[in-house]
Amino acid sequence: MRVSILMQPSTRPHRLAARLGRLLAASGMAWLLVSAIGLPPPPTKAADPSPTPLPAGDPAAPVYVVTATGIVDSVMASYIEESVRRAAEASSPAVIIMLNTPGGSLDATQRIVTSLLDAPLPAIVWVAPSGGHAASAGTFITLAANLAYMAPGTNIGAASPVGAGGAELEGTIGDKVRNDAIKNIRAIAEARGRDVEWAVSTVENAASASALEAVAVGAVDGIATSLEDVRRQANGQVVDVRSEPVTVDIAAAPFVELPMNPFQSVIHLLADPNIAFILFTIGFYGLLFELQSPNFVTGILGAIALILAFIGFGSLPLNVGGLLLIGLAIVLFLLEFTVTSHGLLAVGGLICFVLGAFTLYTAPGSPTAPDVTVAAPLVVGMALATAAYVALVLFTVVRARRRGNAFTGAFGAGGTSIVPAGSHALVRTPLTPLGVVYAAGEEWTARSDTGVGIDAGAHVRVVGQEGLTLIVEPGPSGSASVEGEGREH
């Protein structure tokens, strides 16, 4: 009995320790089992969903509509930059650019792209109207917008650089231009979430797409038939403005046209290839008439027209060969007035004029340059007008020559009897004793045969000639009219 009493206290702690060990082992096995089968962790409180981005600007402020039509030049770049700035100052919820361009200057394109990428409000480009396009530079501009839409029947693309005459650029220069354009359009497409592969193909392969194809490849966001359709599709879209998400809220915003100022409109109009050609033709008409019949007015107007034409040429891919052909035409026309060629020089000049008009512009040499030509009906019309103008001048010259010959003496120029005796003349300046008379279609120095002064406007008769000085005597008041009298008063 004493032994059992002594051993009981030592056995109970041993059993407790054994139970505790088994409990810990079971817990460890359970933890391992849970980890192995990947049971989900204990539920945690779900985070609140992100709030909808705030709208840009004042939803009730006007949405400025900018019309960008024609060649992309420095005037258009300044116009779009100024429009974006004014829209931001007016807290506009967005700015819409209605684009229709064949392309233009690389520097101007980069300015526009920069203004759209860095705009403080959503920029929306709508390629319109139907039949319009966003070619070359227009492709870069469209891809740089936050949202882009196209009207039915429009197209976009064809931004591949080529050299003069349409030949592909070769060598180091060609690789440099092409690679720079590819990097540029790739960066724009990545920044706006556009289809990069298609964007690059417009430069590498001169790819172009219709409105439906552009939507299918992700180049633009949709097809819009009107500004109201643009509003409907763009409203509620979330875009990034300066790396911050904003909501386009233009449901109640009024549309306000923001045109170019008059000075910008005139300068931008000069970049139209047809307008530049017309100004150049008018300029050469003016100089041609000035050389034929000096009067300062036509010369000044012709010079102004030529200067305006060359301002327009500065934004266009001018072909020097075409310009030289038109210059050769002018020279041939001038020679026709002084050289007897029986019209051959005039015909040659007309041919040079037509060829120069059709080759006045070359193929674009950069991815943004436009592919432009002078309209064929305009070339035909200007060629007919030129032919009529030259024919009129030739008729006037021949007529003047025949009249001069009718009053020239039998010996002709350099002889002793240039103005036959008995010819009638008109006193232009008083003969005191020397003065000027109009005889035989020309003005001559003259004196009276008696030395007595004769007043201006009096009719006289030639009685002799000393070198280039005519000797005259007063004629009867009813004498025959002098050839050319009254034409040069």
C-alpha positions in Angstrom: 0.0 0.0 0.0 2.7 2.4 0.7 4.4 1.6 -2.6 1.3 2.4 -4.7 0.8 5.6 -2.9 4.4 6.7 -3.7 4.2 5.8 -7.5 0.8 7.4 -8.4 2.1 11.0 -8.3 4.9 10.2 -10.8 2.6 8.4 -13.3 0.0 11.2 -13.7 2.4 13.9 -15.1 3.7 11.5 -17.6 0.3 10.8 -19.0 -0.5 14.5 -19.2 2.7 15.1 -21.2 1.9 12.3 -23.5 -1.6 13.7 -24.2 -0.2 17.1 -24.8 2.3 15.7 -27.3 -0.4 13.9 -29.2 -2.5 17.1 -29.3 0.4 19.1 -30.8 1.2 16.5 -33.3 -2.5 16.4 -34.5 -2.5 20.1 -34.8 0.6 20.1 -36.9 -0.7 17.5 -39.2 -4.0 19.4 -39.6 -2.0 22.6 -40.5 0.0 20.7 -43.1 -3.1 19.2 -44.6 -4.8 22.6 -44.9 -1.7 24.0 -46.6 -1.4 21.1 -49.0 -5.0 21.3 -50.3 -4.9 25.1 -50.6 -8.0 26.1 -48.7 -8.8 29.8 -49.1 -7.7 32.1 -46.4 -10.2 33.5 -44.1 -12.5 36.0 -45.8 -11.5 39.6 -45.5 -13.5 42.7 -46.0 -13.8 43.6 -49.7 -12.3 46.9 -50.8 -14.6 49.7 -52.0 -14.8 49.8 -55.9 -12.9 52.7 -57.6 -15.1 55.8 -58.1 -16.0 56.9 -61.7 -13.4 59.4 -63.0 -14.6 63.0 -62.8 -15.5 64.8 -66.1 -12.9 67.1 -67.7 -13.9 70.8 -67.6 -17.4 72.1 -67.2 -20.0 69.8 -68.8 -22.1 72.9 -69.6 -19.3 74.8 -71.3 -19.2 74.9 -75.1 -17.3 72.2 -77.1 -15.3 74.0 -79.7 -15.4 72.5 -83.2 -12.2 73.1 -85.2 -12.3 72.7 -89.0 -8.9 71.5 -90.2 -9.2 71.2 -94.0 -6.5 71.2 -96.6 -2.7 71.0 -96.5 -1.2 70.7 -93.0 1.0 73.7 -92.7 2.3 76.1 -90.0 -1.0 78.0 -90.2 -3.1 75.0 -89.4 -0.7 74.0 -86.6 -1.0 77.5 -85.0 -4.8 77.4 -85.5 -5.1 74.0 -83.7 -2.7 74.9 -81.0 -4.6 78.2 -80.3 -8.0 76.4 -80.4 -6.9 73.8 -77.8 -5.6 76.6 -75.6 -8.8 78.6 -75.9 -10.9 75.5 -75.2 -8.9 74.8 -72.0 -9.2 78.4 -70.9 -13.0 78.2 -71.4 -13.1 74.9 -69.3 -14.6 73.1 -72.3 -15.3 69.4 -71.6 -13.6 68.5 -75.0 -12.5 69.9 -78.3 -13.5 68.3 -81.7 -11.3 68.6 -84.7 -13.0 67.9 -88.0 -10.2 66.7 -90.2 -9.9 66.4 -94.0 -6.3 66.6 -95.3 -4.0 64.9 -97.9 -1.0 65.6 -95.6 1.5 68.4 -95.2 4.6 69.6 -93.4 6.4 67.3 -91.0 7.2 70.1 -88.6 3.5 71.3 -88.6 2.4 67.7 -88.1 4.6 67.2 -85.1 3.3 70.5 -83.5 -0.3 69.3 -83.9 0.5 65.8 -82.5 2.3 67.3 -79.5 -0.6 69.7 -78.8 -3.1 66.8 -78.8 -1.0 64.4 -76.7 -0.4 67.1 -74.1 -3.9 68.7 -74.3 -5.4 69.4 -70.9 -8.8 68.2 -72.1 -10.1 65.4 -74.2 -9.3 65.8 -77.9 -11.6 64.2 -80.4 -10.8 63.9 -84.1 -13.6 63.3 -86.6 -12.5 62.6 -90.2 -15.2 64.2 -92.3 -17.1 64.9 -94.5 -17.9 61.7 -96.5 -15.3 61.4 -99.3 -12.6 63.1 -97.2 -9.5 61.5 -95.9 -6.8 61.6 -93.3 -3.8 60.7 -95.4 -0.1 61.0 -94.5 0.0 63.7 -91.8 -3.7 63.1 -91.2 -2.9 59.6 -90.0 -0.5 60.8 -87.3 -3.0 63.5 -86.2 -6.0 61.1 -86.0 -4.0 58.5 -84.0 -2.9 61.2 -81.5 -6.5 62.0 -80.5 -8.1 60.6 -77.3 -11.1 59.5 -79.4 -11.2 59.2 -83.2 -14.2 58.7 -85.4 -14.7 58.6 -89.2 -17.6 59.6 -91.4 -18.8 56.9 -93.9 -16.9 56.9 -97.1 -13.6 58.3 -95.7 -10.2 56.7 -95.5 -7.0 56.9 -93.5 -3.4 55.8 -93.9 -0.8 55.8 -96.7 2.0 57.5 -94.7 5.0 55.8 -96.4 7.8 58.1 -97.3 8.9 58.2 -101.0 11.3 60.4 -102.9 10.9 62.7 -105.9 8.9 61.2 -108.7 7.4 58.6 -106.4 10.5 56.4 -106.2 11.2 54.6 -102.9 13.9 56.2 -100.7 17.0 54.1 -100.7 20.2 54.0 -98.7 21.0 55.6 -95.4 18.7 58.6 -95.9 15.7 56.4 -96.7 16.3 54.2 -93.7 16.7 57.2 -91.4 13.4 58.8 -92.6 11.5 55.5 -92.5 12.8 54.4 -89.1 12.1 57.8 -87.5 8.5 57.8 -88.9 8.0 54.2 -87.6 9.2 55.1 -84.1 7.0 58.2 -84.1 3.8 56.6 -85.2 4.5 53.6 -82.9 4.9 55.9 -79.9 1.6 57.7 -80.8 -0.3 54.4 -81.1 1.0 53.0 -77.8 0.2 56.3 -76.0 -3.4 56.2 -77.2 -3.9 52.4 -77.1 -4.3 52.1 -80.9 -3.4 49.0 -83.0 0.4 49.4 -83.2 0.8 46.8 -86.0 -1.6 48.6 -88.3 -0.1 52.0 -87.4 3.4 50.9 -88.3 2.1 49.3 -91.5 0.9 52.7 -92.8 4.5 53.8 -92.9 6.2 50.5 -93.8 3.8 49.4 -96.4 1.8 52.5 -97.2 -1.3 50.7 -95.8 -4.6 52.5 -96.0 -8.0 51.7 -94.6 -11.6 52.7 -95.2 -13.7 53.8 -92.2 -15.1 50.3 -91.6 -11.6 48.7 -91.9 -10.2 51.3 -89.5 -12.8 50.5 -86.9 -12.2 46.7 -87.3 -8.4 47.0 -86.7 -8.8 49.4 -83.8 -7.3 52.5 -85.6 -10.4 54.6 -84.7 -13.2 54.3 -82.2 -16.2 54.2 -84.5 -18.1 55.6 -87.5 -20.0 58.9 -87.0 -22.3 60.4 -89.5 -22.6 63.8 -87.8 -21.4 65.9 -84.9 -24.4 64.7 -82.9 -23.4 61.2 -83.6 -19.9 62.0 -82.4 -21.5 63.4 -79.2 -23.6 60.3 -78.7 -20.6 57.9 -79.1 -18.0 59.9 -77.2 -20.2 60.9 -74.2 -19.4 58.8 -71.2 -16.1 57.4 -72.5 -13.2 57.3 -70.1 -9.9 58.6 -71.5 -6.5 59.5 -70.2 -5.7 63.3 -70.1 -2.1 63.9 -69.0 -2.0 60.4 -67.5 -5.1 61.0 -65.5 -8.4 59.2 -66.3 -11.3 61.5 -67.0 -14.9 61.0 -68.2 -16.0 62.7 -71.4 -19.2 64.5 -70.5 -20.5 66.4 -73.5 -24.2 65.4 -73.4 -25.4 68.9 -72.7 -22.5 70.9 -74.0 -23.3 73.2 -77.0 -21.2 73.0 -80.2 -19.4 76.2 -81.1 -17.6 76.7 -84.4 -14.1 78.1 -84.0 -12.9 79.2 -87.5 -9.6 80.6 -88.5 -9.2 84.3 -88.3 -9.2 86.2 -91.7 -5.4 86.4 -91.9 -5.0 82.7 -91.2 -7.7 81.8 -93.8 -5.9 83.8 -96.5 -2.5 82.4 -95.8 -3.8 78.9 -95.5 -5.7 79.2 -98.8 -2.4 79.9 -100.5 -1.3 76.3 -99.7 -4.0 74.9 -101.9 -2.2 73.5 -105.0 -4.7 74.9 -107.4 -4.8 78.4 -105.8 -0.9 78.5 -105.9 -0.9 77.5 -109.6 -3.5 80.2 -110.4 -1.6 82.9 -108.6 1.6 81.8 -110.4 -0.1 82.0 -113.8 -1.6 85.4 -113.0 1.7 86.6 -111.9 3.4 85.7 -115.1 0.5 87.3 -117.1 1.1 90.5 -115.2 4.9 90.5 -115.8 4.4 89.6 -119.5 2.0 92.5 -120.0 4.3 94.8 -118.1 7.2 94.0 -120.4 5.0 94.4 -123.5 3.4 97.6 -122.4 5.0 99.2 -119.3 2.5 100.8 -116.9 3.7 99.7 -113.4 0.2 98.5 -112.4 0.3 95.1 -114.0 3.9 94.7 -113.1 3.2 95.3 -109.4 0.1 93.1 -109.3 2.0 90.4 -111.1 4.9 90.5 -108.7 2.5 90.4 -105.7 0.8 87.3 -107.2 4.1 85.6 -107.8 5.2 86.2 -104.2 1.9 84.8 -102.8 2.2 81.8 -105.1 5.7 81.0 -103.7 4.4 81.4 -100.2 1.9 78.6 -101.1 4.6 76.6 -102.7 6.5 76.6 -99.4 3.9 74.2 -98.0 3.7 72.0 -101.1 6.1 69.4 -102.6 7.2 71.7 -105.4 8.8 70.1 -108.5 11.6 72.4 -109.7 11.4 70.7 -113.2 7.8 71.8 -113.6 8.6 75.3 -112.4 11.4 75.5 -115.0 9.1 74.4 -117.8 6.6 77.2 -117.0 9.5 79.6 -116.9 10.7 78.4 -120.3 7.1 78.9 -121.6 7.3 82.6 -120.4 10.6 83.1 -122.3 9.2 81.5 -125.5 6.2 83.8 -125.3 8.4 86.9 -124.9 10.5 85.8 -127.9 7.4 85.4 -130.0 6.7 89.1 -129.5 10.1 90.1 -130.9 11.1 87.3 -133.2 9.2 86.4 -136.4 8.6 82.6 -135.9 5.1 82.4 -137.5 3.7 81.2 -134.2 6.1 78.3 -133.6 7.5 79.9 -130.4 4.0 80.5 -129.1 3.1 76.8 -129.7 6.3 75.6 -128.0 5.6 77.9 -125.1 2.0 76.6 -124.7 3.3 73.0 -124.7 5.9 73.8 -122.0 3.2 75.6 -120.0 0.9 72.5 -120.0 3.7 70.1 -119.2 4.9 72.3 -116.4 1.4 72.6 -114.9 1.0 68.8 -114.8 4.4 68.3 -113.2 4.4 71.3 -110.9 4.2 69.1 -107.8 6.2 66.0 -107.1 5.5 63.0 -105.0 5.8 63.4 -101.2 9.2 63.0 -99.7 8.2 62.5 -96.1 5.5 60.4 -94.3 3.4 63.5 -93.7 3.8 65.3 -97.0 0.7 65.5 -99.2 0.3 63.8 -102.6 -1.2 66.7 -104.7 -1.6 67.7 -108.3 -3.1 70.5 -110.2 -6.6 69.7 -111.3 -6.8 68.7 -115.0 -9.8 70.9 -115.8 -7.9 73.9 -114.3 -4.8 73.1 -116.4 -6.9 72.9 -119.6 -8.8 76.1 -118.7 -5.6 78.1 -117.9 -3.9 76.7 -121.1 -6.8 78.0 -123.2 -6.8 81.3 -121.4 -3.0 81.6 -122.0 -3.4 80.8 -125.6 -6.1 83.4 -126.0 -3.9 86.0 -124.1 -0.8 85.3 -126.2 -2.9 85.4 -129.4 -4.3 88.8 -128.4 -0.9 90.2 -127.7 0.5 88.9 -131.0 -2.4 90.4 -132.8 -1.7 93.8 -131.2 2.0 93.6 -132.0 1.4 92.6 -135.6 -1.2 95.3 -136.0 1.2 97.9 -134.6 4.0 96.8 -136.9 1.8 97.0 -139.9 0.7 100.5 -139.0 4.3 101.5 -138.5 5.2 100.1 -141.8 2.4 102.0 -143.5 3.9 105.3 -142.3 7.6 104.4 -142.8 9.4 105.8 -145.8 10.6 103.8 -148.7 14.0 103.4 -147.2 13.0 102.0 -143.7 14.9 102.5 -140.5 18.3 104.1 -140.7 17.5 105.7 -144.1 17.3 109.4 -145.0 13.5 109.5 -145.3 12.0 107.7 -142.3 9.0 110.0 -142.2 7.9 111.0 -145.7 7.5 114.7 -146.4 3.9 115.7 -146.4 3.0 113.4 -143.5 0.6 114.9 -141.0 1.7 115.2 -137.3 0.3 116.3 -134.0 2.2 118.6 -131.7 2.5 117.1 -128.3 4.7 119.7 -126.6 5.0 123.3 -127.8 7.7 123.9 -130.4 9.8 126.7 -128.8 11.6 126.2 -131.1 12.1 122.4 -130.4 9.3 120.2 -129.2 7.7 116.8 -129.6 5.3 115.8 -132.3 3.5 112.5 -133.0 4.0 111.2 -136.5 4.0 107.9 -138.3 3.0 106.1 -135.1 5.9 107.4 -133.0 6.9 110.5 -131.1 9.6 112.7 -132.8 11.7 115.7 -131.9 10.6 118.5 -134.2 11.0 122.2 -135.0 9.1 124.6 -137.2 10.5 125.5 -140.5 10.4 129.2 -139.7 11.5 129.0 -136.1 8.1 130.4 -135.0 6.6 128.6 -132.0 3.7 126.3 -132.4 1.3 125.4 -129.5 0.6 121.9 -128.3 -2.4 120.2 -130.0 -1.8 122.0 -133.3 -1.8 120.0 -136.5 1.4 120.3 -138.6 2.8 118.8 -141.8 6.3 117.4 -142.2 8.3 119.2 -144.8 11.8 117.8 -144.1 14.0 115.9 -141.7 17.4 116.5 -140.2 18.7 113.2 -138.7 16.1 112.4 -136.0 14.5 115.9 -136.0 11.5 116.6 -138.1 11.0 119.9 -139.8 7.3 120.9 -139.8 5.1 123.7 -140.8 1.6 124.6 -139.5 -1.0 122.6 -141.2 -4.7 123.5 -141.9 -7.0 122.9 -139.0 -9.0 120.5 -141.1 -6.0 118.3 -142.0 -6.3 114.5 -142.0 -6.2 112.8 -138.7 -2.8 111.6 -137.5 -2.5 107.8 -137.1 -2.6 106.9 -133.5 -4.0 110.3 -132.5 -5.6 110.2 -129.1 -4.3 106.8 -128.2 -1.4 107.9 -126.0 -2.6 111.2 -124.5 
